[in-house]
Amino acid sequence: MTEPSPLPGDPSELHLRISYDDGLWDTPQADTLECWNVAVLHRRRAHGEHHEPVSSSGCTTADCSSCTVEDVVVGSMTFYRVHLDRGRNAYWAMEEDSEELYETAQVLLDPETGSFTDEVSEQLEYVGSALLVMNRVTLDPPWRGHGLAAVLACEVITRLMAGCRAVACSPGITDLRSQRLTARAEWDRVNAKIAQGWESLGFRPYRDNVYLLSPASQDLEEQRGALRRHLAELGGSWRAGAS
């Protein structure tokens, strides 16, 4: 097992840009599926001609002429809000969009009605009608291994889950470029760690690697506070090491 590398910058300077690109298409498919894209940005401060990274308090004055600031993309996320009560049958809308969404639809939705199956409905409180799918979460390699994916995804889920009856995900490796994942044991270990991270937010395995989270659960809000404290601690440790 390899230890995570030191973070490349102050994690307290991470922020999110959440966007929905509305093509103004008056179609049942567009009314049913909303794709929300999230850019994970790091506000990088550099001081001097060698552009050494510094903390936000690294300059002696707030308007230091030698300090430059830029937002650098260090990760991305994709979420889908699936409206089960408008547009077309959500089951077939998901099937048409992608194989990953179709696999989720096969587990959770009734192909005849496009609604949650009776079995799924029995496990969910009625706090909304839509389904939020966390489709993809990716961080650049230097930012991995510190629990930041869960911190950031928790914030996005909290903002997008209004009006949703369930949040779903399928934990697993999405970035297949890593050469160290050729061994089966290492692959399984990383997948298990990813699943553990989502379980910490309150996701629970349902069936066929589809995990469910109820927006009515208190787990997410409780974990949100703990994850924000974790982010603050990581930031403090990074600044202490950079000073």
DANOR-V927610 format. One record per residue. N is the residue number from 1. OMEGA is omega in radians with two decimals (999 if undefined). NEAR is the number of other ideal C-beta (glycine too) atoms within 12 Angstrom. D_CENTER is the distance of its C-alpha to the mean C-alpha in whole Angstrom. Layout:
n:N omega:OMEGA near:NEAR d_center:D_CENTER
n:N omega:OMEGA near:NEAR d_center:D_CENTER
This chain:
n:1 omega:-3.14 near:12 d_center:24
n:2 omega:3.09 near:15 d_center:23
n:3 omega:3.11 near:8 d_center:23
n:4 omega:3.11 near:19 d_center:20
n:5 omega:3.06 near:13 d_center:21
n:6 omega:3.14 near:19 d_center:22
n:7 omega:-3.09 near:34 d_center:19
n:8 omega:-3.13 near:26 d_center:20
n:9 omega:-3.12 near:35 d_center:20
n:10 omega:-3.12 near:33 d_center:19
n:11 omega:3.08 near:39 d_center:16
n:12 omega:-3.14 near:27 d_center:17
n:13 omega:3.05 near:33 d_center:17
n:14 omega:3.03 near:37 d_center:14
n:15 omega:-3.00 near:25 d_center:13
n:16 omega:3.00 near:32 d_center:10
n:17 omega:-3.06 near:24 d_center:12
n:18 omega:-3.05 near:27 d_center:11
n:19 omega:3.05 near:19 d_center:14
n:20 omega:-3.11 near:19 d_center:15
n:21 omega:-3.10 near:13 d_center:18
n:22 omega:-3.14 near:13 d_center:21
n:23 omega:3.14 near:13 d_center:23
n:24 omega:3.11 near:8 d_center:26
n:25 omega:3.13 near:14 d_center:27
n:26 omega:-3.12 near:10 d_center:29
n:27 omega:3.09 near:15 d_center:28
n:28 omega:3.13 near:18 d_center:27
n:29 omega:-3.13 near:24 d_center:24
n:30 omega:3.11 near:23 d_center:22
n:31 omega:-3.07 near:24 d_center:23
n:32 omega:-3.06 near:34 d_center:21
n:33 omega:3.00 near:42 d_center:18
n:34 omega:3.09 near:34 d_center:16
n:35 omega:3.13 near:30 d_center:13
n:36 omega:3.13 near:31 d_center:11
n:37 omega:-3.11 near:24 d_center:10
n:38 omega:3.02 near:35 d_center:8
n:39 omega:3.05 near:24 d_center:10
n:40 omega:-3.04 near:35 d_center:10
n:41 omega:3.04 near:26 d_center:13
n:42 omega:3.13 near:34 d_center:16
n:43 omega:-3.02 near:27 d_center:19
n:44 omega:3.05 near:27 d_center:21
n:45 omega:3.14 near:30 d_center:25
n:46 omega:-3.07 near:25 d_center:28
n:47 omega:3.04 near:24 d_center:31
n:48 omega:-3.05 near:16 d_center:34
n:49 omega:3.14 near:9 d_center:35
n:50 omega:3.07 near:10 d_center:33
n:51 omega:3.07 near:16 d_center:30
n:52 omega:3.14 near:18 d_center:29
n:53 omega:3.12 near:30 d_center:26
n:54 omega:3.06 near:28 d_center:27
n:55 omega:-3.10 near:28 d_center:25
n:56 omega:3.12 near:23 d_center:25
n:57 omega:-3.05 near:21 d_center:29
n:58 omega:3.14 near:26 d_center:30
n:59 omega:-3.09 near:20 d_center:33
n:60 omega:3.10 near:12 d_center:36
n:61 omega:-3.09 near:11 d_center:35
n:62 omega:-3.12 near:12 d_center:33
n:63 omega:-3.12 near:9 d_center:34
n:64 omega:-3.09 near:18 d_center:35
n:65 omega:-3.13 near:11 d_center:36
n:66 omega:-3.08 near:19 d_center:35
n:67 omega:3.08 near:26 d_center:31
n:68 omega:-3.11 near:21 d_center:29
n:69 omega:3.06 near:23 d_center:25
n:70 omega:3.06 near:17 d_center:23
n:71 omega:-3.10 near:19 d_center:19
n:72 omega:3.10 near:25 d_center:18
n:73 omega:-3.13 near:23 d_center:15
n:74 omega:3.12 near:33 d_center:13
n:75 omega:3.14 near:34 d_center:10
n:76 omega:3.07 near:29 d_center:8
n:77 omega:3.05 near:38 d_center:5
n:78 omega:3.10 near:34 d_center:7
n:79 omega:3.04 near:38 d_center:8
n:80 omega:2.92 near:36 d_center:11
n:81 omega:-3.08 near:41 d_center:14
n:82 omega:-3.13 near:48 d_center:17
n:83 omega:-3.08 near:30 d_center:20
n:84 omega:-3.04 near:37 d_center:22
n:85 omega:3.09 near:21 d_center:25
n:86 omega:-3.12 near:22 d_center:26
n:87 omega:-3.10 near:26 d_center:26
n:88 omega:3.06 near:24 d_center:27
n:89 omega:-3.02 near:27 d_center:26
n:90 omega:3.13 near:40 d_center:22
n:91 omega:-3.08 near:32 d_center:23
n:92 omega:3.03 near:25 d_center:24
n:93 omega:3.12 near:35 d_center:22
n:94 omega:3.11 near:37 d_center:19
n:95 omega:-3.11 near:25 d_center:22
n:96 omega:-3.04 near:21 d_center:23
n:97 omega:-3.10 near:27 d_center:20
n:98 omega:3.11 near:20 d_center:18
n:99 omega:-3.12 near:14 d_center:19
n:100 omega:3.11 near:25 d_center:16
n:101 omega:3.13 near:36 d_center:16
n:102 omega:3.12 near:27 d_center:19
n:103 omega:3.08 near:25 d_center:19
n:104 omega:3.13 near:38 d_center:17
n:105 omega:-3.12 near:39 d_center:19
n:106 omega:-3.12 near:24 d_center:22
n:107 omega:-2.94 near:31 d_center:21
n:108 omega:-2.96 near:40 d_center:20
n:109 omega:3.07 near:36 d_center:22
n:110 omega:-3.10 near:21 d_center:26
n:111 omega:-3.13 near:19 d_center:27
n:112 omega:-3.04 near:12 d_center:30
n:113 omega:-3.05 near:18 d_center:29
n:114 omega:3.12 near:30 d_center:25
n:115 omega:3.05 near:26 d_center:24
n:116 omega:3.04 near:35 d_center:23
n:117 omega:3.13 near:26 d_center:25
n:118 omega:-3.12 near:14 d_center:28
n:119 omega:3.11 near:15 d_center:26
n:120 omega:-3.11 near:26 d_center:23
n:121 omega:-3.13 near:22 d_center:24
n:122 omega:-3.11 near:13 d_center:26
n:123 omega:-3.02 near:23 d_center:23
n:124 omega:2.98 near:31 d_center:22
n:125 omega:-3.11 near:18 d_center:23
n:126 omega:3.14 near:16 d_center:24
n:127 omega:-3.12 near:19 d_center:22
n:128 omega:-3.10 near:25 d_center:21
n:129 omega:-3.04 near:25 d_center:21
n:130 omega:3.08 near:34 d_center:18
n:131 omega:3.05 near:48 d_center:15
n:132 omega:-3.13 near:42 d_center:12
n:133 omega:3.00 near:47 d_center:10
n:134 omega:-2.94 near:45 d_center:6
n:135 omega:-3.06 near:39 d_center:8
n:136 omega:3.07 near:31 d_center:7
n:137 omega:-3.10 near:37 d_center:5
n:138 omega:3.01 near:31 d_center:8
n:139 omega:3.05 near:36 d_center:10
n:140 omega:-3.06 near:25 d_center:13
n:141 omega:-3.11 near:21 d_center:15
n:142 omega:-3.09 near:20 d_center:17
n:143 omega:-3.09 near:35 d_center:14
n:144 omega:3.03 near:33 d_center:13
n:145 omega:-3.11 near:25 d_center:15
n:146 omega:3.12 near:31 d_center:14
n:147 omega:-3.08 near:31 d_center:12
n:148 omega:3.13 near:38 d_center:10
n:149 omega:3.12 near:44 d_center:6
n:150 omega:3.12 near:38 d_center:7
n:151 omega:-3.05 near:38 d_center:8
n:152 omega:-3.14 near:42 d_center:6
n:153 omega:3.12 near:45 d_center:3
n:154 omega:3.14 near:38 d_center:7
n:155 omega:-3.13 near:32 d_center:8
n:156 omega:3.13 near:38 d_center:7
n:157 omega:-3.12 near:43 d_center:7
n:158 omega:-3.11 near:28 d_center:11
n:159 omega:-3.04 near:27 d_center:11
n:160 omega:-2.97 near:36 d_center:11
n:161 omega:3.12 near:35 d_center:13
n:162 omega:-3.13 near:16 d_center:16
n:163 omega:-3.13 near:23 d_center:18
n:164 omega:3.09 near:38 d_center:16
n:165 omega:-3.13 near:34 d_center:18
n:166 omega:2.99 near:44 d_center:15
n:167 omega:-3.08 near:47 d_center:12
n:168 omega:3.02 near:47 d_center:11
n:169 omega:3.07 near:45 d_center:10
n:170 omega:-3.03 near:36 d_center:12
n:171 omega:3.10 near:35 d_center:11
n:172 omega:-3.11 near:29 d_center:12
n:173 omega:3.09 near:25 d_center:13
n:174 omega:3.11 near:26 d_center:12
n:175 omega:-3.04 near:22 d_center:14
n:176 omega:-3.06 near:13 d_center:17
n:177 omega:-3.05 near:12 d_center:19
n:178 omega:-3.12 near:19 d_center:20
n:179 omega:-3.07 near:11 d_center:23
n:180 omega:-3.11 near:18 d_center:23
n:181 omega:3.14 near:23 d_center:22
n:182 omega:3.11 near:12 d_center:25
n:183 omega:-3.09 near:14 d_center:26
n:184 omega:-3.11 near:10 d_center:25
n:185 omega:3.14 near:13 d_center:25
n:186 omega:3.09 near:18 d_center:23
n:187 omega:3.14 near:19 d_center:20
n:188 omega:-3.13 near:15 d_center:21
n:189 omega:-3.12 near:18 d_center:20
n:190 omega:3.10 near:29 d_center:17
n:191 omega:3.13 near:21 d_center:15
n:192 omega:3.13 near:20 d_center:17
n:193 omega:3.10 near:27 d_center:15
n:194 omega:3.13 near:36 d_center:11
n:195 omega:3.13 near:26 d_center:13
n:196 omega:3.12 near:19 d_center:14
n:197 omega:3.13 near:34 d_center:11
n:198 omega:3.07 near:36 d_center:9
n:199 omega:3.12 near:22 d_center:13
n:200 omega:3.10 near:28 d_center:13
n:201 omega:-3.12 near:42 d_center:11
n:202 omega:3.05 near:32 d_center:14
n:203 omega:3.10 near:36 d_center:13
n:204 omega:-3.14 near:25 d_center:16
n:205 omega:3.11 near:21 d_center:17
n:206 omega:-3.13 near:27 d_center:19
n:207 omega:3.04 near:19 d_center:21
n:208 omega:3.09 near:17 d_center:20
n:209 omega:2.99 near:23 d_center:17
n:210 omega:-3.13 near:34 d_center:15
n:211 omega:-3.12 near:32 d_center:14
n:212 omega:3.04 near:42 d_center:14
n:213 omega:3.09 near:41 d_center:14
n:214 omega:3.08 near:34 d_center:16
n:215 omega:3.13 near:33 d_center:15
n:216 omega:-3.13 near:21 d_center:19
n:217 omega:3.09 near:25 d_center:18
n:218 omega:-3.08 near:15 d_center:19
n:219 omega:-3.05 near:25 d_center:16
n:220 omega:-3.12 near:34 d_center:13
n:221 omega:3.11 near:22 d_center:16
n:222 omega:-3.14 near:16 d_center:17
n:223 omega:3.14 near:29 d_center:14
n:224 omega:3.10 near:28 d_center:13
n:225 omega:3.14 near:18 d_center:17
n:226 omega:-3.12 near:21 d_center:17
n:227 omega:3.08 near:32 d_center:13
n:228 omega:3.07 near:25 d_center:15
n:229 omega:3.09 near:16 d_center:18
n:230 omega:3.11 near:26 d_center:17
n:231 omega:3.13 near:30 d_center:15
n:232 omega:3.12 near:19 d_center:19
n:233 omega:3.09 near:20 d_center:20
n:234 omega:3.11 near:29 d_center:19
n:235 omega:3.11 near:28 d_center:20
n:236 omega:3.13 near:20 d_center:23
n:237 omega:-3.14 near:20 d_center:24
n:238 omega:-3.13 near:30 d_center:23
n:239 omega:3.11 near:24 d_center:25
n:240 omega:3.14 near:14 d_center:28
n:241 omega:-3.11 near:16 d_center:28
n:242 omega:-3.07 near:25 d_center:28
n:243 omega:999 near:12 d_center:31
